[in-house]
């Protein structure tokens, strides 16, 4: 039995997560936040008093991540990672639009500082990445695009292993398309040792079905020029991939009704089939538990009835960079206990020659989860990442099927096959369904929260406040949130009255936290509307609102006037005196009704974080989002 214990602070932020497995309790994470609500320190593994690693985070003035530990001062850290935007260190151009100009990293594995500096075109698409190795062994260059964002050319230098000669043109790719953005052929004039392998001289390498799903890839032996090799279900998910046109060499997949992968079976001649079962966080192979994951890594059976905890460092894109374990259970981590180090080209191809497996520790299947935290499926030479909704080809920087959210307003003018808007240094794609959606939801949520709060303060009823919103501002917030991953929501502060600026700031901070959590916990089912509602309500301390109300003595004065009018009318009733009684009664009723209305309004605002209000807010979000999508399609 596994029991997770969560501890929160007064603002509802996660402070500590511990996991009890049998008689052993392990610290997974102990978090520390700064005054802005940013995570600044995380203690990982073993116990809070003696953690295996202490991970420090720093940010720039905009709240953008700057460092995970310090590459210039490692100390006992196993991994450090830095990001530069406008304050460059390695010769990159200063960028002020949110694009990342440089990244740097260092590991305790070899204690060598490595970096990339990036270049982009006017549409924020990556065009190159220069590294600092002697011969620029891992350089990406000459990346060009057509008007729809399809890659036209891409070049990589590479190194296959530590002793190999550097491949000056590991990949020298030219892409060819039909009129529907579908890739038909890739010509490679580089080496075929690693990277993309052009194994056919045919004029056409790829074919598609009527839904735009790739059904043949002749370079990998999937299908033939006259027969399809991939079969899809009604959700456009592959259920069978056949290699070399052989019924004995194939990969089969089984999903639940919502498209979540449950099983993978790999069959090949003269070899027993291998079945992998996916039961939530628990992964089995041939009926045996291989591992189950936790927020900071995974747990694997040790072969003796016990379990080993493995921890992972991830970068800003959720790429798994380094895994480690306390193999001798002494409460300390040595470099010999590093399991694996993995570093990546832009678009996700792994570097070779200086990292990969470092020790024999760790689970072989768990090691396949790499780029963006996704599983790399190399069965039978398939060599793609399974993101859930789609399979991704990191050697080409493209998906094999159309984006399920290709009709979203911010995607209708770009190719539905490109990856992360061709900006893989700044964006990831948590589940294969459009990279901008998470940031857009946050931008929408923060703007919506701000407008609703202002409406309530101005005296609107709770129901009216939820629907009386400015669609144009919501659209703008959605678009800018998409472009910046939610960070642009800080811009809403300027449009809010001074008394409520704190709400917008808090919403942005909460939105960023929820956005990050949504990416980290991508294996869980995340409802974007639930996530947006959380961005509104969690970790936000709304100030107590007390709209100026009717003073009690004013009501008492009106009541005394009514009493006097009634007594006068009773002694000597006249039409004018009866009218005075009616007017006095009406005045008292109006004052009492006004007081009750204002009390209810104050309560509605101050109860905004209640569960019932959360559901109402979620309904309002859903309605407003539907309205905005409908109007923008007109």
C-alpha positions as CSV (number, residue, x, y, z in Angstrom):
1,X,0.0,0.0,0.0
2,X,1.3,3.4,-1.0
3,X,0.1,6.4,1.1
4,X,0.9,10.0,0.1
5,X,0.7,12.7,2.7
6,X,0.4,16.4,1.7
7,X,1.0,19.4,3.8
8,X,-0.1,22.9,2.8
9,X,0.5,26.4,4.0
10,X,-2.2,29.0,4.9
11,X,-2.4,30.0,1.2
12,X,-3.1,26.5,0.1
13,X,0.3,26.0,-1.5
14,X,2.0,22.6,-1.3
15,X,4.7,22.6,1.4
16,X,5.6,19.0,1.7
17,X,4.8,15.6,0.1
18,X,5.8,12.4,1.8
19,X,5.2,8.9,0.6
20,X,4.9,5.8,2.8
21,X,5.5,2.5,1.1
22,X,5.3,-0.4,3.6
23,X,7.1,0.7,6.7
24,X,9.3,3.2,5.0
25,X,8.4,6.9,4.6
26,X,10.2,9.0,2.0
27,X,10.3,12.7,1.5
28,X,9.4,13.5,-2.1
29,X,9.5,17.3,-1.9
30,X,9.6,20.0,0.7
31,X,8.9,23.4,-1.0
32,X,9.8,27.0,0.0
33,X,8.2,30.1,-1.5
34,X,9.2,33.7,-1.6
35,X,6.9,36.7,-1.0
36,X,5.6,36.6,-4.5
37,X,4.6,33.0,-4.3
38,X,7.4,31.8,-6.5
39,X,9.0,28.4,-5.6
40,X,12.6,29.2,-4.6
41,X,13.8,26.0,-2.9
42,X,12.8,22.3,-3.1
43,X,14.3,19.7,-0.8
44,X,14.1,16.3,-2.5
45,X,14.5,12.7,-1.2
46,X,15.3,10.9,2.0
47,X,14.1,13.3,4.8
48,X,13.5,17.0,5.3
49,X,16.4,17.1,7.8
50,X,18.7,15.4,5.4
51,X,17.5,15.6,1.8
52,X,19.4,14.0,-1.1
53,X,19.3,17.2,-3.1
54,X,18.3,20.8,-2.5
55,X,17.1,22.5,-5.7
56,X,17.2,26.3,-5.8
57,X,15.1,28.3,-8.3
58,X,15.6,32.0,-9.3
59,X,13.6,34.3,-11.5
60,X,14.0,37.6,-13.3
61,X,11.8,40.7,-12.5
62,X,9.1,39.4,-14.8
63,X,8.8,36.2,-12.9
64,X,10.4,34.1,-15.7
65,X,12.6,31.2,-14.6
66,X,16.3,32.1,-14.7
67,X,18.1,29.2,-12.9
68,X,17.6,25.7,-11.6
69,X,20.6,25.7,-9.2
70,X,23.6,27.8,-10.3
71,X,25.8,26.4,-13.2
72,X,28.7,28.6,-11.9
73,X,28.5,27.3,-8.4
74,X,27.4,23.6,-8.3
75,X,28.5,22.6,-4.8
76,X,26.8,19.3,-4.1
77,X,24.2,19.8,-6.8
78,X,24.1,17.1,-9.5
79,X,22.6,19.3,-12.1
80,X,22.3,23.1,-12.8
81,X,20.5,24.9,-15.6
82,X,20.4,28.6,-16.6
83,X,18.2,30.6,-18.9
84,X,19.1,34.0,-20.4
85,X,16.6,36.3,-22.1
86,X,18.0,39.8,-22.6
87,X,21.0,39.5,-20.3
88,X,23.2,37.2,-22.4
89,X,26.5,35.7,-21.4
90,X,27.6,33.5,-24.3
91,X,27.4,35.9,-27.3
92,X,23.7,35.5,-28.0
93,X,21.6,38.4,-29.1
94,X,19.6,40.0,-26.3
95,X,15.9,39.2,-26.7
96,X,13.1,41.2,-25.1
97,X,10.0,39.4,-26.3
98,X,10.1,36.4,-24.0
99,X,12.2,34.2,-26.3
100,X,15.1,32.4,-24.7
101,X,18.4,33.7,-26.0
102,X,20.7,31.2,-24.3
103,X,20.6,28.1,-22.0
104,X,23.5,26.7,-20.1
105,X,23.9,23.5,-18.0
106,X,26.4,21.6,-16.0
107,X,26.2,18.2,-14.3
108,X,28.3,16.5,-11.7
109,X,28.9,13.7,-14.2
110,X,31.8,15.6,-15.9
111,X,31.5,19.1,-14.4
112,X,31.7,20.7,-17.8
113,X,29.7,23.8,-18.6
114,X,27.8,23.5,-21.8
115,X,25.5,26.0,-23.5
116,X,23.4,26.8,-26.5
117,X,22.7,30.3,-28.0
118,X,19.6,30.5,-30.2
119,X,18.4,32.5,-33.2
120,X,14.8,33.0,-34.4
121,X,13.1,34.5,-37.3
122,X,10.5,37.4,-37.2
123,X,7.8,34.9,-36.4
124,X,9.6,33.5,-33.3
125,X,10.5,30.3,-35.1
126,X,13.9,28.8,-34.3
127,X,16.5,29.1,-37.1
128,X,19.6,27.9,-35.3
129,X,21.4,26.9,-32.1
130,X,25.2,27.1,-31.6
131,X,26.8,25.1,-28.8
132,X,30.2,25.7,-27.2
133,X,31.9,22.4,-27.9
134,X,35.2,22.7,-29.8
135,X,33.8,21.9,-33.2
136,X,30.2,22.9,-32.4
137,X,29.4,19.2,-32.3
138,X,25.7,19.7,-31.6
139,X,24.9,22.7,-33.7
140,X,21.5,23.2,-35.4
141,X,21.6,25.6,-38.3
142,X,19.9,26.5,-41.6
143,X,16.4,25.9,-40.4
144,X,13.9,27.5,-42.8
145,X,10.1,27.4,-43.2
146,X,7.4,27.8,-45.7
147,X,4.5,30.3,-45.2
148,X,2.5,27.7,-43.2
149,X,5.3,27.0,-40.8
150,X,6.4,23.7,-42.4
151,X,10.1,23.1,-42.1
152,X,11.8,23.3,-45.5
153,X,15.5,22.7,-44.5
154,X,17.2,21.6,-41.3
155,X,20.9,20.9,-40.6
156,X,22.6,19.3,-37.7
157,X,26.2,18.5,-36.7
158,X,26.5,15.4,-34.5
159,X,28.6,12.9,-32.7
160,X,27.6,9.3,-32.3
161,X,29.8,8.2,-29.5
162,X,32.8,9.5,-27.4
163,X,35.4,8.1,-29.9
164,X,33.6,8.9,-33.2
165,X,34.6,11.6,-35.6
166,X,32.3,14.6,-35.5
167,X,29.8,14.4,-38.3
168,X,29.9,17.8,-39.9
169,X,26.6,17.1,-41.6
170,X,24.9,14.5,-39.5
171,X,21.6,15.7,-41.0
172,X,21.3,17.9,-44.1
173,X,17.5,17.7,-44.7
174,X,15.2,19.0,-47.4
175,X,11.5,18.6,-46.8
176,X,8.8,18.3,-49.5
177,X,5.1,18.7,-49.1
178,X,1.8,18.4,-50.9
179,X,-0.8,21.2,-50.9
180,X,-2.3,20.1,-47.5
181,X,0.9,20.5,-45.4
182,X,1.5,16.8,-45.5
183,X,5.1,15.7,-45.7
184,X,5.7,13.5,-48.7
185,X,9.5,13.2,-48.8
186,X,12.7,14.1,-46.9
187,X,16.0,14.1,-48.7
188,X,19.1,13.7,-46.5
189,X,22.5,14.6,-47.9
190,X,24.3,14.0,-44.6
191,X,25.6,11.0,-42.8
192,X,23.2,8.1,-42.0
193,X,24.9,7.0,-38.7
194,X,22.6,8.9,-36.4
195,X,19.7,11.4,-36.6
196,X,17.4,11.1,-39.6
197,X,18.0,8.1,-41.8
198,X,16.9,8.4,-45.4
199,X,16.8,4.7,-46.4
200,X,14.9,5.0,-49.6
201,X,15.5,6.6,-53.0
202,X,11.8,6.7,-53.8
203,X,10.3,10.0,-54.8
204,X,7.7,9.6,-52.0
205,X,8.3,8.4,-48.5
206,X,5.1,9.2,-46.7
207,X,1.4,8.6,-47.4
208,X,-1.7,9.7,-45.4
209,X,-5.3,8.6,-44.9
210,X,-8.4,10.9,-45.4
211,X,-8.0,12.3,-41.9
212,X,-4.5,13.4,-42.5
213,X,-2.9,10.6,-40.5
214,X,0.4,9.2,-41.7
215,X,-0.1,5.6,-42.8
216,X,3.2,4.8,-44.5
217,X,6.9,5.7,-43.7
218,X,9.1,3.9,-46.1
219,X,12.3,5.1,-44.4
220,X,11.3,3.0,-41.4
221,X,9.9,0.1,-43.4
222,X,6.3,1.0,-42.4
223,X,4.1,0.1,-45.3
224,X,5.0,-0.1,-48.9
225,X,4.4,2.0,-52.0
226,X,1.1,0.1,-52.4
227,X,0.1,-0.9,-48.9
228,X,-0.5,1.0,-45.7
229,X,1.4,0.1,-42.6
230,X,-0.4,2.0,-39.8
231,X,-4.0,1.5,-38.8
232,X,-5.9,4.1,-36.7
233,X,-9.0,4.0,-34.5
234,X,-11.8,6.6,-34.5
235,X,-9.7,8.9,-32.3
236,X,-6.9,9.0,-34.9
237,X,-4.7,6.9,-32.5
238,X,-2.6,4.1,-34.0
239,X,-3.8,0.6,-33.1
240,X,-1.3,-1.3,-35.3
241,X,2.0,-0.4,-36.9
242,X,3.3,-3.1,-39.3
243,X,6.9,-3.2,-40.4
244,X,8.4,-4.7,-43.6
245,X,4.8,-5.6,-44.7
246,X,5.0,-8.6,-42.3
247,X,2.1,-9.7,-40.0
248,X,4.8,-11.1,-37.7
249,X,6.6,-7.8,-37.2
250,X,4.3,-5.2,-35.7
251,X,3.3,-3.0,-32.7
252,X,-0.2,-3.1,-31.4
253,X,-1.9,-0.6,-29.0
254,X,-5.0,-0.8,-26.9
255,X,-6.7,2.3,-25.5
256,X,-9.6,3.0,-23.2
257,X,-12.7,4.9,-24.5
258,X,-11.1,8.3,-23.9
259,X,-7.9,7.4,-25.8
260,X,-5.6,6.7,-22.8
261,X,-3.1,4.0,-23.7
262,X,-3.6,0.8,-21.8
263,X,-1.4,-1.7,-23.5
264,X,1.4,-2.1,-26.1
265,X,2.4,-5.4,-27.7
266,X,5.6,-5.8,-29.8
267,X,5.7,-8.8,-32.0
268,X,8.6,-10.0,-34.2
269,X,9.7,-13.2,-35.8
270,X,11.5,-15.9,-33.7
271,X,11.1,-13.7,-30.6
272,X,8.5,-13.9,-27.9
273,X,6.1,-10.9,-28.0
274,X,6.6,-8.2,-25.3
275,X,3.5,-6.8,-23.6
276,X,3.7,-3.5,-21.7
277,X,0.6,-2.5,-19.6
278,X,-0.1,1.0,-18.5
279,X,-2.3,1.1,-15.4
280,X,-2.2,4.8,-14.6
281,X,1.1,5.5,-12.9
282,X,2.0,1.8,-12.8
283,X,3.9,0.3,-15.7
284,X,4.1,-3.5,-16.2
285,X,6.1,-5.6,-18.7
286,X,5.3,-9.2,-19.2
287,X,3.0,-9.0,-16.1
288,X,5.7,-7.7,-13.8
289,X,5.7,-4.3,-12.2
290,X,8.6,-2.2,-13.7
291,X,8.0,1.1,-11.9
292,X,5.4,3.7,-10.8
293,X,6.1,7.4,-11.0
294,X,5.8,10.1,-8.5
295,X,6.1,13.9,-9.0
296,X,9.9,13.9,-8.6
297,X,10.8,10.7,-10.4
298,X,9.7,7.0,-10.0
299,X,9.9,4.0,-7.7
300,X,11.1,0.6,-9.0
301,X,11.1,-2.9,-7.3
302,X,14.6,-3.8,-6.1
303,X,14.3,-7.5,-6.8
304,X,14.3,-8.4,-3.1
305,X,10.8,-7.5,-2.1
306,X,11.7,-3.8,-1.5
307,X,11.6,-0.7,-3.6
308,X,14.1,2.0,-4.7
309,X,13.3,5.6,-5.2
310,X,14.7,7.3,-8.3
311,X,14.7,11.1,-8.6
312,X,15.0,13.3,-11.7
313,X,16.1,16.8,-12.6
314,X,13.9,18.4,-15.3
315,X,14.4,21.6,-17.1
316,X,11.8,24.3,-18.0
317,X,10.3,22.2,-20.7
318,X,9.9,19.1,-18.5
319,X,12.7,17.4,-20.3
320,X,14.3,14.8,-18.1
321,X,17.9,15.8,-17.8
322,X,19.4,13.7,-15.0
323,X,18.3,10.7,-12.9
324,X,19.8,9.5,-9.6
325,X,19.2,7.2,-6.7
326,X,20.6,6.6,-3.3
327,X,21.8,3.1,-4.2
328,X,23.6,2.4,-0.9
329,X,21.0,4.1,1.3
330,X,23.5,6.2,3.1
331,X,21.5,9.4,2.7
332,X,24.1,11.0,0.4
333,X,24.4,11.1,-3.4
334,X,27.7,10.4,-5.1
335,X,28.4,10.8,-8.8
336,X,28.5,7.0,-9.1
337,X,24.8,7.1,-8.2
338,X,23.8,9.1,-11.2
339,X,21.7,6.8,-13.4
340,X,21.4,8.7,-16.6
341,X,22.1,12.1,-18.1
342,X,20.3,13.2,-21.3
343,X,20.7,16.5,-23.2
344,X,18.8,17.5,-26.4
345,X,19.0,19.3,-29.7
346,X,16.2,21.8,-30.2
347,X,13.2,19.6,-31.4
348,X,14.2,16.8,-29.1
349,X,16.9,14.6,-30.7
350,X,19.2,13.4,-28.0
351,X,22.9,14.3,-27.9
352,X,25.3,11.4,-28.2
353,X,28.9,11.0,-27.2
354,X,29.1,12.4,-23.6
355,X,25.9,11.5,-21.7
356,X,23.2,8.8,-21.8
357,X,23.4,5.9,-19.4
358,X,26.0,6.5,-16.6
359,X,25.4,3.6,-14.3
360,X,23.5,0.3,-14.3
361,X,21.0,1.5,-11.7
362,X,17.4,2.4,-12.7
363,X,14.7,0.8,-14.7
364,X,15.2,0.3,-18.5
365,X,11.6,1.2,-19.4
366,X,11.6,4.3,-17.1
367,X,14.7,5.5,-18.9
368,X,12.7,5.7,-22.1
369,X,10.8,8.7,-20.7
370,X,12.9,11.6,-21.9
371,X,12.0,14.6,-24.1
372,X,9.1,16.7,-22.6
373,X,8.9,13.8,-20.1
374,X,7.4,11.5,-22.8
375,X,8.1,7.9,-23.6
376,X,10.5,7.3,-26.5
377,X,9.3,4.2,-28.4
378,X,12.2,2.6,-30.3
379,X,10.5,-0.7,-30.8
380,X,11.4,-2.2,-34.2
381,X,13.0,1.1,-35.2
382,X,9.8,3.1,-34.8
383,X,11.8,5.9,-32.9
384,X,9.0,8.3,-32.0
385,X,7.8,9.9,-28.8
386,X,4.3,9.1,-27.6
387,X,2.7,12.3,-26.3
388,X,-0.7,10.7,-25.7
389,X,-2.8,12.4,-28.4
390,X,-0.1,12.0,-31.1
391,X,3.3,10.5,-31.9
392,X,6.2,12.8,-32.5
393,X,9.2,12.4,-34.7
394,X,12.1,14.3,-33.0
395,X,14.5,13.7,-35.9
396,X,12.2,15.6,-38.2
397,X,10.6,18.0,-35.7
398,X,7.1,17.1,-36.9
399,X,4.0,15.1,-35.9
400,X,2.7,12.3,-37.9
401,X,-1.0,13.3,-37.5
402,X,-3.0,16.5,-37.5
403,X,-3.3,18.5,-34.2
404,X,-6.6,17.5,-32.6
405,X,-7.0,21.2,-31.8
406,X,-6.1,22.4,-35.3
407,X,-9.3,24.5,-35.4
408,X,-8.5,26.6,-32.4
409,X,-8.4,30.3,-33.2
410,X,-4.7,30.7,-32.8
411,X,-3.8,27.7,-34.9
412,X,-5.9,28.0,-38.0
413,X,-3.2,29.8,-40.0
414,X,-0.3,27.4,-39.3
415,X,0.5,23.9,-40.2
416,X,-1.3,21.3,-38.0
417,X,1.8,19.1,-38.1
418,X,4.5,21.4,-36.7
419,X,5.8,21.0,-33.2
420,X,5.4,23.7,-30.5
421,X,4.9,26.4,-33.1
422,X,8.5,25.7,-34.2
423,X,9.7,27.3,-31.0
424,X,10.9,24.2,-29.0
425,X,13.2,26.2,-26.8
426,X,10.3,28.1,-25.2
427,X,7.3,25.8,-25.6
428,X,6.5,22.2,-25.0
429,X,3.3,20.3,-25.8
430,X,2.2,18.4,-22.7
431,X,-0.2,16.0,-24.5
432,X,0.2,16.6,-28.2
433,X,-2.8,19.0,-28.4
434,X,-1.5,22.5,-29.2
435,X,1.3,24.1,-27.2
436,X,-0.4,27.4,-26.7
437,X,-3.6,26.1,-25.0
438,X,-2.2,26.0,-21.4
439,X,-1.0,29.6,-21.5
440,X,-4.1,30.7,-23.3
441,X,-6.3,29.2,-20.6
442,X,-4.3,31.0,-17.9
443,X,-4.5,34.4,-19.8
444,X,-8.2,33.9,-20.3
445,X,-8.7,32.9,-16.6
446,X,-6.9,35.9,-15.2
447,X,-8.7,38.4,-17.4
448,X,-12.0,36.8,-16.6
449,X,-11.4,36.8,-12.9
450,X,-10.4,40.5,-13.0
451,X,-13.6,41.5,-14.9
452,X,-15.9,39.5,-12.7
453,X,-14.4,40.9,-9.5
454,X,-14.7,44.5,-10.8
455,X,-18.3,43.8,-11.8
456,X,-19.1,42.6,-8.3
457,X,-17.5,45.6,-6.7
458,X,-19.6,47.8,-8.9
459,X,-22.7,46.3,-7.4
460,X,-23.8,43.8,-10.1
461,X,-25.5,40.6,-9.0
462,X,-23.3,37.5,-8.9
463,X,-25.0,36.0,-12.0
464,X,-24.7,39.2,-14.0
465,X,-21.1,39.7,-12.9
466,X,-20.1,36.3,-14.4
467,X,-21.5,37.0,-17.8
468,X,-21.1,40.8,-18.2
469,X,-17.5,40.6,-19.6
470,X,-15.6,42.2,-22.4
471,X,-15.0,39.6,-25.1
472,X,-12.3,41.6,-26.8
473,X,-10.2,41.8,-23.7
474,X,-10.7,38.1,-23.1
475,X,-9.5,37.4,-26.7
476,X,-6.5,39.6,-26.2
477,X,-5.6,38.0,-22.8
478,X,-6.1,34.6,-24.4
479,X,-3.8,35.4,-27.3
480,X,-1.0,37.0,-25.2
481,X,-1.3,34.2,-22.6
482,X,-0.8,31.7,-25.4
483,X,2.3,33.5,-26.6
484,X,3.9,33.7,-23.1
485,X,2.6,30.7,-21.3
486,X,0.4,32.8,-19.0
487,X,3.1,35.2,-17.9
488,X,1.6,38.1,-19.9
489,X,-1.4,38.0,-17.5
490,X,0.5,40.5,-15.4
491,X,-0.5,43.1,-18.0
492,X,-4.1,43.1,-16.7
493,X,-2.9,44.9,-13.6
494,X,-2.8,48.2,-15.4
495,X,-6.5,48.1,-16.3
496,X,-7.8,47.4,-12.8
497,X,-8.6,50.0,-10.0
498,X,-5.9,50.4,-7.5
499,X,-7.8,48.6,-4.8
500,X,-7.9,45.4,-6.8
501,X,-4.4,45.3,-8.4
502,X,-3.5,42.7,-5.8
503,X,-6.1,40.4,-7.1
504,X,-4.7,40.5,-10.7
505,X,-1.1,40.0,-9.4
506,X,-2.2,37.1,-7.2
507,X,-4.1,35.6,-10.1
508,X,-1.0,35.8,-12.3
509,X,1.1,34.1,-9.7
510,X,-1.4,31.4,-9.1
511,X,-2.0,30.9,-12.8
512,X,1.7,30.4,-13.4
513,X,1.8,27.8,-10.6
514,X,-1.2,26.0,-11.9
515,X,0.2,26.1,-15.4
516,X,3.5,24.5,-14.3
517,X,1.6,21.9,-12.3
518,X,-0.6,21.1,-15.2
519,X,2.6,20.4,-17.3
520,X,4.4,18.4,-14.6
521,X,1.4,16.3,-13.8
522,X,0.6,15.6,-17.4
523,X,0.1,11.9,-16.8
524,X,-3.0,12.8,-14.8
525,X,-6.3,13.8,-16.5
526,X,-6.3,17.6,-16.4
527,X,-9.5,19.5,-17.2
528,X,-8.4,22.9,-18.7
529,X,-11.6,24.5,-17.2
530,X,-10.8,23.1,-13.8
531,X,-7.3,24.3,-14.2
532,X,-8.4,27.8,-15.2
533,X,-10.8,27.9,-12.2
534,X,-8.0,26.8,-9.9
535,X,-6.0,29.7,-11.4
536,X,-8.7,32.0,-10.3
537,X,-9.3,30.7,-6.8
538,X,-6.3,28.8,-5.4
539,X,-3.6,30.7,-3.7
540,X,-5.5,34.0,-4.1
541,X,-6.2,35.9,-1.0
542,X,-9.1,38.1,-2.1
543,X,-9.3,41.2,0.1
544,X,-12.4,41.5,2.2
545,X,-14.9,43.6,0.3
546,X,-17.3,45.8,2.3
547,X,-19.2,48.0,-0.1
548,X,-20.5,51.1,1.8
549,X,-23.8,50.0,3.3
550,X,-26.9,51.7,4.7
551,X,-26.2,52.9,8.3
552,X,-28.4,51.4,10.9
553,X,-29.3,54.7,12.4
554,X,-30.6,55.8,9.0
555,X,-33.0,52.9,9.0
556,X,-34.0,53.6,12.6
557,X,-34.7,57.3,11.8
558,X,-37.0,56.2,8.9
559,X,-38.7,53.7,11.2
560,X,-39.4,56.4,13.8
561,X,-40.8,58.7,11.0
562,X,-43.1,55.8,10.0
563,X,-44.2,55.3,13.5
564,X,-45.0,58.9,13.9
565,X,-46.9,59.1,10.6
566,X,-49.0,56.0,11.6
567,X,-49.9,57.5,15.0
568,X,-50.9,60.9,13.4
569,X,-53.0,59.1,10.8
570,X,-54.6,57.0,13.4
571,X,-55.8,59.9,15.5
572,X,-57.1,61.9,12.5
573,X,-57.1,59.9,9.2
574,X,-56.9,62.0,6.1
575,X,-55.8,61.2,2.5
576,X,-52.6,63.2,2.9
577,X,-51.7,61.5,6.2
578,X,-52.4,58.0,4.7
579,X,-50.1,59.0,1.8
580,X,-47.4,60.0,4.3
581,X,-47.7,56.6,5.9
582,X,-47.3,54.9,2.5
583,X,-44.2,57.0,1.7
584,X,-42.7,56.3,5.1
585,X,-43.3,52.5,4.7
586,X,-41.8,52.5,1.2
587,X,-38.7,54.4,2.4
588,X,-38.1,51.9,5.3
589,X,-38.6,48.9,2.9
590,X,-36.2,50.4,0.3
591,X,-33.5,51.1,2.9
592,X,-33.8,47.5,4.3
593,X,-33.8,46.0,0.8
594,X,-30.7,48.1,-0.2
595,X,-28.9,47.0,3.0
596,X,-29.7,43.3,2.3
597,X,-28.6,43.6,-1.4
598,X,-25.3,45.1,-0.4
599,X,-24.8,42.5,2.3
600,X,-25.5,39.8,-0.3
601,X,-23.1,41.4,-2.8
602,X,-20.3,41.6,-0.2
603,X,-20.9,37.9,0.8
604,X,-20.9,36.9,-2.9
605,X,-17.4,38.4,-3.3
606,X,-16.0,37.2,-0.1
607,X,-17.4,33.7,-0.7
608,X,-15.8,33.6,-4.1
609,X,-13.4,30.8,-3.1
610,X,-16.1,28.5,-1.7
611,X,-16.7,25.3,-3.5
612,X,-20.1,26.4,-4.8
613,X,-18.6,29.6,-6.1
614,X,-15.9,27.6,-7.8
615,X,-18.5,25.6,-9.7
616,X,-20.3,28.7,-10.7
617,X,-17.1,30.3,-11.8
618,X,-16.3,27.2,-13.9
619,X,-19.7,27.4,-15.5
620,X,-19.1,31.0,-16.3
621,X,-15.7,30.3,-17.7
622,X,-17.2,27.6,-19.9
623,X,-20.0,29.8,-21.2
624,X,-17.7,32.8,-21.8
625,X,-15.2,30.6,-23.6
626,X,-17.8,29.1,-25.8
627,X,-19.2,32.6,-26.6
628,X,-15.7,33.8,-27.4
629,X,-15.0,30.9,-29.7
630,X,-18.3,31.2,-31.4
631,X,-17.9,35.0,-32.0
632,X,-14.3,34.7,-33.3
633,X,-15.4,32.2,-35.9
634,X,-18.1,34.4,-37.3
